[in-house]
Amino acid sequence: MNTKIDRYHIDVRGIPVEVIRKDIKNFYIGVHPPNGRVRVSAPLHFDDDAIRMAVVSRLVWIRRQQAAFERQERQSQREFVTGESHYFKGRRYRLNVVERDCPPKVWLLNNTKIGLSVRPDSNRETREAVVHRWYRQYLRAQLPPLLEKWETKLGVSVNEVRIKKMKTLWGSCNVEAKRIWLNLELAKKPEACLVYILVHEMVHLLERKHNDQFRALMDDFLPQWRSYRDQLNRAPLAHEDWRY
């Protein structure tokens, strides 16, 4: 089996493009946050001229995606202090930090504020971990009914769903293991975005590739998926130390 992988960069009409050539059959192109980084995966038999032509054919779409990222609201790095803005289920809340000598916790104070109770002298990393644990617990609570509903609708079975912070993906699916990964950031987005990403990854159990068949399945099972995707793309991006 050929496991050769070539990874390098080219410039296509002023756009830097990361190229990954490997043993695959089809050509894939993606535009990634935060600033519209372009990455292509190409079969080994594609030479640079073929890759350039494929990218040029999608330049209008690429520039549209990059422009959308430029317009998207960005958060600076959160310090987890009182008065700071944080998102939950698509809404913005103000954080109210209380120092108490008891186990830390997070709760909704009202429609505009989130409470964070931490031990005295806790640092930023500790406070962040408490909030992220709360986000994770929320997502975990949403998954059982969603999985039950969509496994029945799609006629598939998911062995496991895991949650972690990811920098370039909202979700991923290991088809062989029937394992789905979801980005922790989805806790900050509207609930429809979680549905969209979960269904998207579950549909990969029926069709691995993002091709016409995949889109047809999404249209059948979740007709409003494009609207949900647009919601996700409009939602503010979290601060990250974006390195690739």
C-alpha positions in Angstrom: 0.0 0.0 0.0 1.3 3.4 -1.0 1.5 5.6 2.1 3.6 8.4 0.4 2.4 11.9 1.5 3.9 15.2 0.1 3.1 18.4 1.9 4.2 21.8 0.6 2.9 25.3 -0.3 2.2 27.0 -3.6 0.9 30.4 -4.6 -2.1 30.7 -6.8 -2.9 34.2 -8.0 -1.7 35.7 -4.7 -3.4 33.1 -2.5 -1.1 30.8 -0.4 -2.3 27.3 -0.7 -1.2 24.3 1.4 -0.9 21.2 -0.7 -1.2 17.7 0.6 -0.6 15.0 -2.1 -1.4 11.5 -0.9 -2.9 8.2 -2.0 -6.5 9.3 -2.6 -8.8 9.2 -5.6 -10.4 12.7 -5.5 -9.4 16.3 -5.1 -10.6 18.2 -2.0 -10.3 21.9 -1.2 -11.1 23.7 2.1 -11.0 27.2 3.4 -10.3 27.2 7.1 -10.5 29.8 10.0 -9.6 32.1 11.3 -8.4 34.0 8.1 -9.4 31.7 5.3 -6.3 29.5 5.0 -6.6 27.4 1.9 -5.7 23.7 2.0 -6.1 21.1 -0.8 -5.8 17.3 -0.7 -4.8 15.9 -4.1 -4.1 12.5 -5.5 -0.5 11.6 -6.0 -0.8 11.7 -9.8 -1.9 15.4 -9.7 1.1 17.7 -10.6 1.3 21.3 -9.6 -0.3 22.6 -12.9 -3.3 20.4 -12.3 -3.6 21.6 -8.7 -3.3 25.2 -9.8 -6.0 24.8 -12.4 -8.3 23.1 -9.9 -7.8 26.0 -7.4 -8.3 28.6 -10.1 -11.6 27.0 -11.0 -12.8 27.6 -7.4 -11.3 31.1 -6.8 -14.7 32.8 -6.7 -15.8 30.4 -4.0 -12.5 30.7 -2.1 -12.6 34.4 -2.0 -16.2 34.4 -0.9 -15.3 32.1 2.0 -12.3 34.2 3.0 -14.4 37.4 2.9 -16.9 35.7 5.2 -14.1 34.9 7.7 -12.9 38.5 7.6 -16.4 39.7 8.5 -16.8 37.3 11.3 -16.7 38.6 14.8 -13.6 37.6 16.8 -13.1 37.3 20.5 -9.9 38.3 22.1 -8.4 35.8 24.6 -10.8 35.4 27.5 -9.5 36.2 31.0 -12.5 34.8 32.9 -13.1 37.9 35.0 -16.3 39.7 36.0 -17.9 41.7 33.2 -16.3 39.7 30.4 -18.5 38.4 27.5 -19.0 34.7 27.1 -21.3 32.8 24.7 -23.6 29.9 25.5 -26.2 28.4 23.1 -25.7 31.3 20.7 -26.3 34.0 23.2 -23.9 36.4 24.8 -23.7 36.6 28.6 -21.7 38.7 31.0 -19.6 36.7 33.4 -19.9 37.3 37.2 -17.0 35.7 39.1 -17.4 34.9 42.8 -14.5 33.6 44.9 -15.6 31.1 47.5 -13.7 28.3 49.4 -15.9 25.6 48.0 -15.9 23.4 44.8 -16.1 25.5 41.7 -19.2 25.7 39.5 -20.9 27.5 36.7 -24.6 28.4 36.4 -26.9 30.8 34.6 -27.8 33.7 36.8 -30.4 35.1 34.4 -30.9 35.8 30.7 -27.8 38.0 30.6 -25.3 36.7 33.1 -23.4 33.6 33.9 -22.1 32.9 37.4 -18.7 31.4 38.0 -17.7 30.3 41.5 -14.0 29.6 42.0 -11.7 29.3 44.9 -9.7 32.4 46.0 -6.6 33.1 44.0 -7.5 30.8 41.1 -5.7 31.6 37.9 -7.0 32.1 34.4 -6.3 28.5 33.3 -8.2 27.1 36.3 -11.2 29.3 35.6 -11.2 28.4 32.0 -11.1 24.7 32.9 -14.2 25.1 35.1 -16.1 26.8 32.3 -15.0 24.3 29.7 -16.2 21.5 32.0 -19.6 23.1 32.2 -19.7 23.4 28.4 -18.7 19.7 28.1 -21.4 18.7 30.6 -24.0 20.6 28.6 -23.1 19.0 25.3 -23.0 15.5 26.9 -26.5 16.1 28.2 -27.8 16.9 24.7 -26.3 13.9 23.0 -28.4 10.9 24.1 -31.8 12.2 22.7 -30.2 13.6 19.6 -28.4 10.3 18.9 -31.5 8.3 19.5 -33.5 10.5 17.1 -31.0 10.6 14.3 -29.8 7.0 14.5 -33.4 6.0 13.9 -33.9 8.6 11.0 -30.7 7.7 9.3 -30.7 4.0 10.0 -27.1 4.1 11.3 -25.5 3.2 14.6 -22.8 5.4 16.3 -20.5 3.6 18.7 -19.2 6.6 20.5 -19.2 10.4 20.5 -16.3 12.3 22.0 -15.9 16.0 22.7 -12.7 18.0 22.4 -11.4 21.4 21.4 -10.5 21.5 17.8 -9.0 24.4 15.8 -10.0 23.6 12.2 -13.0 21.3 12.5 -16.4 21.5 14.0 -16.6 17.7 13.9 -15.1 14.6 12.4 -16.1 11.0 11.9 -14.0 7.8 12.0 -16.2 5.7 9.7 -14.6 2.4 10.5 -14.9 2.8 14.3 -18.2 4.6 14.0 -16.8 7.3 16.3 -17.7 10.9 16.1 -15.7 13.9 17.5 -17.5 17.2 18.3 -15.8 20.5 18.9 -16.3 21.8 22.4 -17.0 25.3 20.9 -20.4 24.0 19.8 -21.6 24.7 23.3 -21.3 28.4 22.5 -23.3 28.2 19.3 -27.1 28.0 18.7 -28.5 24.6 19.3 -29.3 24.2 15.6 -25.5 24.2 15.0 -25.0 21.2 17.2 -27.7 19.3 15.3 -26.2 20.3 12.0 -22.7 19.1 12.9 -23.9 15.9 14.5 -26.1 15.0 11.5 -23.3 16.0 9.1 -20.9 13.5 10.8 -23.5 10.8 11.0 -24.3 11.1 7.3 -20.7 10.2 6.7 -21.5 6.7 7.9 -23.7 6.5 4.8 -21.4 8.4 2.4 -17.7 9.2 3.3 -17.1 12.0 0.8 -18.5 15.5 0.5 -20.0 14.7 -2.9 -23.4 15.1 -4.6 -24.6 12.0 -2.9 -23.6 13.4 0.5 -25.4 16.6 -0.2 -28.5 14.8 -1.4 -28.6 12.8 1.8 -28.3 16.0 3.9 -31.1 17.5 1.9 -33.3 14.4 2.5 -32.6 14.1 6.3 -32.0 17.8 7.3 -33.5 20.1 4.5 -32.5 23.2 6.4 -28.9 22.2 6.9 -27.6 25.1 4.8 -29.4 27.6 7.0 -27.8 25.9 10.1 -24.4 26.0 8.4 -24.8 29.7 7.8 -25.7 30.3 11.4 -22.5 28.5 12.5 -20.4 30.5 10.1 -21.9 33.8 11.3 -21.3 33.0 15.0 -18.3 34.7 16.7 -15.0 32.8 16.5 -13.2 32.1 19.7 -9.7 33.3 20.3 -7.2 30.6 19.5 -3.4 30.5 19.1 -3.9 29.5 15.4 -0.9 27.4 14.4 -0.8 24.7 11.7 
